């Protein structure tokens, strides 16, 4: 009922006089790009931008803007005030564009309670009333709140974000307790001097302003030393120290960090440091080792680690050397590896590792360490279990929709693969209790029959009654006997050659061929129709045809 009040009683909000009086000749400026996150226990943080205000004030000197939040349990009870902070964000494109970002934390929240809030100020304007449900804190709060549901996906752009309508509907129905975006956002934040990032942040606001939006970064955020990602998501609950780069100075570290929510200990990691920031790999590794060792499995029995790139996949060459780097670590001159993530996951009993990067969906069974040097993508040992799995369950969910289109499966599925899909969609993880999680994949592909939109295309119960280090798992001996995953002895048509191959054929003939590019570069696409489609959107000024007529270069 409070949510309805927050949405419908939009007139005549009594604002506290402590916020200051209106200034003459100051244009009204609505805050935008509002998104919330889980902060310290019992807190919800909010981040937003005020763009026009910054432009108006640059000539006469920068004014930090107004960073107020008013909140309460209904639109008629916005009696609590938070004074946040603001800073001038700098994009390093040709225009050197600047605008103001704001942050604040709403504290002292009663657990599992609907709150209404507004951000802004009397001088520069207020947002519309928005709402959220406060997180549980105590064991009793969690028990009352269960089951808790999380939307999880990666690789969502502003153009072709085919999952967004479904996610917005789920949020409006109150189905989601949190969103987890595992890298690659907007495509890209820095394009068109950051305007493409602004557009995507506005478009996710109907979701992210109502449901905590938690993140990890991907290769498409790498421009300007991840400047846009680092600054646009400064409200993450950093517990891993600080970062220092020329683009943003010294700020709380949101490249890797962790938090608890309900029965789950979530850990965000940076897979990108293994490719472009080698000196940061040992630092992250040591922090991750310490964080996982400190998890209280009686309080948060489930441990979910997420990063952008997969440790295991089976679609194409990304599943060879790149996946091996994250899985095994940096290779030393003597051929050995150091700082590999997989061994840490197995050692500390990580239940799930969730990634994107590949623009498809692949749910795997339990996978224990086992390196196949000849065919790295067939590495890993598995009992093909979903009940008491004796190793980490690996999932790729990078099909949220973007300008690079689908990622075709060009290889047969190894034994560790449980389900592969090549349609746009998002994953839904529902935690019922300490032993049962329901994992689902929701289909949102507009190219598929309309009757299938919103359908569950994959579903599995993950049951774990023995949380903790897998070396102590009662089924440890079973996985030690199975050997490397390899290919199934008898091909299963659904998971070996995969029905998604028809999409590969269609894509080769009709659709854009875009592929992951090195850090800081945009994808090159060979379908002229994509350029026309992008141009029709109006704001994608960075799309143009190559002078030689050979396809399209996104710049």
C-alpha positions in Angstrom: 0.0 0.0 0.0 2.9 2.4 0.7 4.2 1.8 -2.7 0.9 2.9 -4.2 0.9 6.1 -2.1 4.4 6.8 -3.2 3.4 6.6 -6.9 0.0 8.3 -6.8 0.2 11.1 -4.3 2.6 13.2 -6.3 1.4 16.7 -5.4 2.2 19.1 -2.6 5.1 17.5 -0.8 5.9 19.4 2.4 9.7 19.9 2.2 11.8 20.6 5.3 12.8 24.2 5.5 16.3 23.1 6.5 16.9 22.4 2.8 17.1 26.1 2.0 15.0 28.5 0.0 14.7 28.9 -3.8 17.2 31.1 -5.4 16.1 33.7 -8.0 16.9 33.1 -11.6 18.0 29.5 -11.0 16.4 27.1 -13.5 14.6 24.1 -12.1 16.7 21.0 -12.7 15.2 17.5 -12.2 17.7 15.0 -10.8 18.3 12.0 -13.2 20.0 8.7 -13.5 18.8 7.7 -10.0 19.9 4.3 -8.8 20.1 2.7 -5.3 22.4 0.0 -3.8 22.8 -1.9 -0.6 25.1 -0.1 1.7 26.4 -1.1 5.1 23.9 -3.5 7.0 20.5 -1.8 7.2 21.4 1.0 4.8 20.4 1.9 1.3 22.6 4.2 -0.7 21.5 6.4 -3.7 23.4 7.9 -6.5 22.2 10.5 -9.1 23.3 13.2 -11.5 22.3 16.8 -12.2 23.6 17.6 -15.6 22.2 21.0 -16.7 23.0 22.6 -13.3 26.7 21.9 -13.8 26.7 23.5 -17.3 24.9 26.6 -16.1 27.5 27.1 -13.3 30.7 26.3 -15.0 31.2 29.9 -16.3 30.9 31.5 -12.9 32.7 28.8 -11.0 31.6 25.2 -10.1 28.9 24.9 -7.5 28.6 21.5 -5.9 24.9 21.3 -6.2 22.3 20.1 -3.8 22.6 16.5 -2.5 19.6 16.1 -0.2 17.4 13.0 0.3 14.1 13.0 2.1 12.5 9.8 3.0 9.9 8.1 5.1 7.3 5.3 5.1 4.9 7.1 2.9 4.6 10.2 0.6 3.0 12.1 3.5 5.8 11.1 5.9 9.0 12.3 4.2 10.3 13.7 7.5 13.8 12.2 7.5 16.6 14.2 5.8 20.0 13.1 4.6 22.7 15.6 3.4 24.8 13.7 1.0 27.9 14.7 -1.0 28.5 15.7 -4.6 31.5 15.9 -7.0 32.1 17.1 -10.5 32.4 14.2 -12.9 34.9 14.6 -15.8 34.6 12.7 -19.1 37.8 12.6 -21.1 36.4 12.6 -24.6 37.0 15.4 -27.1 34.4 17.7 -25.4 35.9 17.2 -21.9 32.3 17.2 -20.7 31.6 17.7 -17.0 28.5 17.3 -14.8 27.6 16.8 -11.1 27.1 13.4 -9.5 25.6 13.0 -6.0 25.6 10.3 -3.3 23.8 9.7 0.0 23.1 6.9 2.4 19.7 6.4 4.0 20.3 4.9 7.5 18.3 3.8 10.4 15.9 1.8 8.3 13.5 -0.7 9.7 14.1 -4.0 8.1 11.7 -5.3 5.4 9.8 -2.0 5.3 8.6 0.0 2.2 10.2 3.4 2.1 9.4 6.4 -0.2 12.2 8.8 -1.1 13.0 11.9 -3.2 16.4 13.3 -4.1 17.5 16.8 -5.1 17.0 20.2 -3.4 14.7 23.2 -3.3 17.0 25.3 -5.6 17.8 22.8 -8.3 14.7 20.6 -8.2 13.4 17.3 -6.8 12.9 13.9 -8.3 9.5 12.2 -8.4 8.8 10.1 -5.3 10.3 6.7 -5.6 10.4 3.7 -3.3 12.3 0.6 -2.1 12.0 -2.1 0.4 14.7 -2.0 3.1 16.9 -5.1 3.4 16.8 -7.6 6.2 19.5 -7.4 8.9 18.9 -10.0 11.6 18.4 -13.8 11.2 14.7 -13.2 12.1 14.4 -10.5 9.4 15.8 -12.9 6.8 13.5 -15.7 7.8 10.5 -13.4 7.5 11.7 -12.1 4.1 12.4 -15.4 2.4 12.2 -16.4 -0.4 14.5 -13.7 -1.8 14.8 -13.2 -5.6 17.7 -11.7 -7.5 17.8 -10.7 -11.2 21.2 -11.5 -12.7 22.6 -10.7 -16.1 25.5 -9.1 -18.0 26.1 -7.4 -21.3 23.1 -5.0 -21.6 23.4 -1.9 -23.8 21.2 1.0 -24.2 20.4 0.1 -27.8 18.7 -3.4 -28.1 18.4 -3.9 -24.3 15.8 -6.6 -24.8 15.7 -7.7 -21.2 14.8 -4.2 -19.8 11.0 -4.3 -20.3 10.7 -7.6 -18.5 13.0 -6.5 -15.7 11.0 -3.3 -15.2 7.8 -5.3 -15.0 9.3 -7.7 -12.4 10.4 -4.7 -10.3 7.0 -3.0 -10.6 5.4 -6.3 -9.4 7.7 -6.3 -6.4 9.3 -9.6 -7.5 12.9 -8.6 -7.1 15.0 -8.0 -4.0 18.1 -7.0 -5.9 19.6 -6.8 -9.4 23.1 -8.0 -10.2 24.7 -6.7 -13.4 27.9 -8.7 -14.2 29.6 -6.2 -16.4 29.3 -4.6 -19.9 26.9 -1.7 -19.6 25.5 0.9 -22.0 27.9 0.0 -24.9 29.5 2.2 -24.0 29.5 4.6 -21.1 32.1 6.9 -22.7 30.6 6.9 -26.2 29.5 10.3 -27.5 31.4 12.1 -24.7 29.4 10.1 -22.1 26.0 10.8 -23.4 25.4 7.2 -24.3 26.1 6.4 -20.6 23.6 9.0 -19.5 21.0 7.5 -21.8 21.4 4.0 -20.4 21.4 5.3 -16.8 18.1 7.1 -17.5 16.6 4.0 -19.1 17.4 1.7 -16.2 16.1 4.2 -13.7 12.6 2.6 -13.6 14.4 -0.5 -12.4 17.4 0.8 -10.5 15.7 3.5 -8.5 13.4 0.9 -6.9 15.6 -2.2 -6.6 19.2 -2.2 -5.3 21.4 -2.3 -8.5 24.7 -4.0 -7.7 27.5 -4.3 -10.3 30.9 -5.6 -11.4 32.7 -4.1 -14.4 33.5 -5.6 -17.8 35.8 -4.9 -20.7 33.4 -2.4 -22.2 33.8 -0.2 -19.2 37.6 0.0 -19.5 38.0 3.4 -21.2 39.7 6.1 -19.2 40.7 3.5 -16.6 37.1 2.5 -15.9 36.4 6.2 -15.1 32.6 6.1 -15.9 32.0 2.8 -14.1 34.0 3.8 -11.1 32.3 7.2 -10.7 28.7 6.2 -11.7 28.7 3.4 -9.2 30.4 5.1 -6.3 27.5 4.0 -4.0 28.6 0.4 -3.9 29.4 -0.9 -0.4 33.2 -0.9 -0.8 35.1 -2.9 1.8 38.4 -3.3 0.0 40.2 -0.1 0.3 40.6 2.6 -2.3 41.6 3.0 -6.0 43.8 5.8 -7.3 44.0 6.9 -11.0 44.4 10.3 -12.7 40.9 10.2 -14.1 39.2 10.0 -10.7 41.8 10.5 -8.0 41.4 8.4 -4.9 38.0 6.8 -4.4 36.5 3.7 -2.6 37.3 0.5 -4.5 34.2 -0.8 -6.4 36.3 -3.0 -8.7 36.2 -5.8 -6.0 34.2 -5.8 -2.9 31.6 -7.9 -1.0 28.4 -7.7 0.9 25.7 -9.9 2.6 22.1 -10.0 1.6 19.7 -12.5 3.1 21.3 -15.9 3.1 23.9 -15.0 0.5 27.4 -13.6 0.7 28.0 -11.8 -2.6 31.5 -11.0 -3.9 32.2 -8.8 -6.9 35.6 -9.3 -8.6 37.4 -7.7 -11.5 38.3 -10.2 -14.2 39.8 -7.3 -16.2 42.8 -6.8 -14.0 44.1 -10.1 -15.3 44.4 -8.6 -18.8 45.3 -4.9 -18.4 46.3 -4.3 -14.8 48.7 -7.2 -13.8 50.1 -5.3 -10.9 46.6 -5.3 -9.3 46.1 -9.1 -9.6 48.0 -10.0 -6.4 46.2 -7.3 -4.4 42.8 -8.5 -5.5 43.8 -12.2 -5.0 44.9 -11.6 -1.4 41.8 -9.6 -0.6 39.5 -12.3 -2.1 41.3 -15.1 -0.2 40.8 -13.2 3.1 37.2 -12.3 2.3 36.2 -15.9 1.5 38.0 -17.3 4.5 36.0 -15.0 6.8 32.5 -15.9 5.5 30.2 -17.0 8.3 28.4 -19.9 6.7 25.9 -20.2 9.5 24.7 -16.7 8.7 25.2 -16.7 4.9 25.5 -20.3 3.8 25.5 -19.5 0.1 28.5 -17.8 -1.5 28.1 -16.2 -4.9 31.1 -14.7 -6.7 30.5 -12.7 -9.8 32.7 -11.1 -12.4 32.5 -10.3 -16.1 34.5 -12.9 -17.9 33.7 -16.6 -17.5 36.1 -19.2 -16.1 34.3 -21.9 -18.1 32.3 -21.6 -21.3 32.0 -23.5 -24.6 30.9 -21.2 -27.3 34.1 -20.2 -29.1 37.8 -19.2 -28.7 37.0 -16.9 -25.7 36.8 -20.2 -23.8 40.4 -21.1 -24.5 43.2 -18.7 -23.4 41.1 -15.9 -21.9 39.1 -18.2 -19.7 42.2 -20.0 -18.7 43.8 -16.8 -17.6 41.0 -16.0 -15.1 40.7 -19.7 -14.1 44.3 -20.6 -13.7 45.9 -17.2 -13.2 48.9 -15.5 -14.7 51.4 -17.8 -16.4 54.9 -17.6 -15.2 58.1 -18.1 -17.4 58.4 -21.7 -16.1 54.9 -22.5 -17.4 53.2 -22.6 -14.0 50.3 -20.4 -13.1 49.7 -18.1 -10.1 46.7 -16.2 -8.7 44.1 -18.5 -10.3 40.5 -17.9 -9.2 39.2 -21.4 -9.6 41.4 -23.0 -6.9 40.3 -20.3 -4.4 36.6 -21.0 -5.2 37.1 -24.7 -4.7 39.2 -24.2 -1.5 36.5 -22.0 0.1 33.4 -23.7 -1.1 32.0 -21.0 -3.5 28.6 -22.2 -4.5 28.2 -20.1 -7.7 30.5 -18.2 -10.0 28.4 -16.1 -12.4 29.7 -14.2 -15.5 28.7 -12.6 -18.7 31.0 -11.6 -21.6 29.7 -14.3 -23.9 26.4 -13.2 -25.4 24.6 -16.3 -24.7 23.4 -18.4 -21.7 25.2 -21.5 -20.4 24.4 -23.2 -17.1 27.0 -25.7 -16.1 27.0 -28.4 -13.4 29.5 -28.6 -10.6 33.0 -28.1 -11.9 36.2 -28.9 -10.0 39.7 -27.8 -11.0 41.2 -30.0 -13.8 43.3 -28.5 -16.6 43.3 -29.9 -20.1 46.3 -28.2 -21.7 45.6 -29.6 -25.1 42.0 -28.4 -25.2 41.5 -25.8 -22.4 37.8 -25.3 -23.1 37.3 -29.0 -22.1 38.9 -28.5 -18.7 37.3 -29.2 -15.4 35.9 -32.3 -13.7 32.2 -32.7 -13.0 29.7 -35.2 -11.4 26.9 -33.4 -13.4 25.1 -32.7 -10.1 22.6 -30.2 -8.9 21.9 -32.0 -5.6 24.8 -31.6 -3.2 27.3 -30.6 -5.9 30.9 -31.2 -4.7 32.2 -28.2 -6.6 31.3 -24.7 -7.8 28.4 -24.3 -10.2 29.5 -22.0 -13.1 26.9 -20.0 -15.1 27.3 -17.6 -18.0 24.4 -15.1 -18.4 25.5 -12.5 -20.9 22.4 -12.4 -23.1 20.7 -9.2 -21.8 20.9 -7.5 -25.2 23.3 -5.1 -26.9 24.7 -3.9 -30.2 26.9 -6.9 -30.6 24.0 -9.3 -31.0 24.1 -13.0 -30.0 27.2 -15.2 -29.4 26.8 -18.4 -31.4 27.8 -21.8 -30.1 30.4 -23.0 -32.6 31.5 -26.0 -30.5 29.7 -29.0 -29.0 28.8 -28.8 -25.4 31.2 -30.5 -22.9 29.9 -32.9 -20.2 29.8 -30.1 -17.7 27.2 -28.1 -19.7 23.6 -28.6 -18.4 21.8 -26.1 -20.7 22.8 -23.7 -23.5 20.6 -21.0 -25.0 21.1 -18.4 -27.7 18.2 -16.1 -27.1 18.0 -12.8 -25.2 17.1 -13.2 -21.5 17.9 -12.7 -17.9 18.5 -15.1 -15.0 16.4 -15.3 -11.9 17.9 -16.8 -8.7 15.4 -17.4 -5.9 16.9 -18.3 -2.5 14.3 -20.3 -0.5 16.4 -21.4 2.4 19.9 -22.5 3.4 19.8 -25.5 1.2 17.5 -24.8 -1.8 17.9 -22.3 -4.6 15.8 -22.1 -7.7 17.6 -21.0 -10.8 15.6 -19.9 -13.9 16.4 -18.3 -17.3 13.7 -15.9 -18.6 13.4 -15.5 -22.3 12.9 -11.9 -23.7 14.0 -12.3 -27.4 11.7 -10.4 -29.7 12.9 -12.4 -32.6 11.4 -15.6 -31.0 7.7 -16.4 -31.2 5.8 -13.8 -29.1 4.1 -16.6 -27.2 7.5 -17.5 -25.7 8.3 -14.0 -24.4 8.7 -14.1 -20.6 8.8 -17.9 -20.5 11.2 -19.9 -18.3 13.6 -21.5 -20.8 15.8 -23.2 -18.2 15.0 -24.2 -14.6 17.0 -26.1 -12.0 16.9 -26.6 -8.3 20.4 -26.3 -6.8 20.3 -28.2 -3.5 23.3 -27.9 -1.2 23.2 -29.4 2.3 27.0 -29.3 2.9 28.2 -25.7 2.6 31.9 -25.0 3.1 35.2 -26.0 1.6 34.8 -28.6 -1.0 37.8 -30.5 0.3 35.5 -31.4 3.3 32.4 -32.2 1.1 31.1 -35.8 1.6 31.1 -36.3 -2.2 34.7 -35.2 -2.7 35.9 -38.6 -3.6 33.3 -38.9 -6.4 34.6 -35.8 -8.3 38.2 -37.0 -7.9 37.3 -40.2 -9.8 35.5 -38.7 -12.8 38.5 -37.1 -14.6 38.3 -34.1 -17.0 34.9 -33.0 -18.4 35.6 -33.7 -22.0 32.7 -34.3 -24.5 29.8 -36.7 -23.7 30.4 -40.2 -24.8 27.0 -40.2 -26.5 26.0 -36.8 -28.0 22.8 -35.3 -26.6 21.3 -33.2 -29.5 20.1 -30.5 -27.1 23.5 -29.8 -25.5 26.0 -31.1 -28.0 25.5 -29.3 -31.3 22.8 -27.2 -29.8 19.6 -25.8 -31.4 21.2 -22.4 -31.2 23.2 -23.2 -34.3 20.3 -22.1 -36.4 20.8 -18.7 -34.9 24.4 -18.8 -36.0 23.3 -19.5 -39.6 20.7 -16.7 -39.4 23.2 -14.3 -37.9 25.9 -15.0 -40.6 23.4 -14.2 -43.3 21.3 -11.4 -41.9 22.5 -9.8 -38.8 25.4 -7.8 -37.4 28.7 -9.5 -36.9 30.3 -7.7 -34.0 33.0 -9.2 -31.7 34.8 -8.3 -28.5 37.6 -5.8 -29.2 40.7 -4.9 -27.2 40.2 -2.5 -24.3 39.2 1.0 -25.3 38.0 0.0 -28.8 34.5 -0.2 -30.1 33.2 -3.3 -31.9 33.3 -3.4 -35.7 30.1 -4.5 -37.3 29.7 -5.7 -40.9 25.9 -5.3 -41.3 24.9 -1.9 -42.8 21.4 -2.4 -41.5 22.6 -2.1 -38.0 24.1 1.3 -38.7 20.8 2.5 -40.2 18.9 1.1 -37.2 21.3 2.9 -34.8 21.2 6.1 -36.7 17.4 6.1 -36.5 17.6 6.2 -32.7 18.8 9.8 -33.0 21.2 10.0 -30.1 23.8 7.4 -31.3 25.9 10.1 -33.1 29.0 7.9 -32.7 27.7 5.5 -35.4 28.9 6.1 -38.9 29.7 4.2 -42.1 33.3 3.6 -43.0 34.6 5.7 -45.8 35.6 2.6 -47.8 32.1 1.2 -47.6 33.3 -2.0 -45.8 30.6 -2.3 -43.2 30.2 0.0 -40.2 32.7 1.3 -37.7 31.3 2.4 -34.3 33.4 5.2 -33.1 
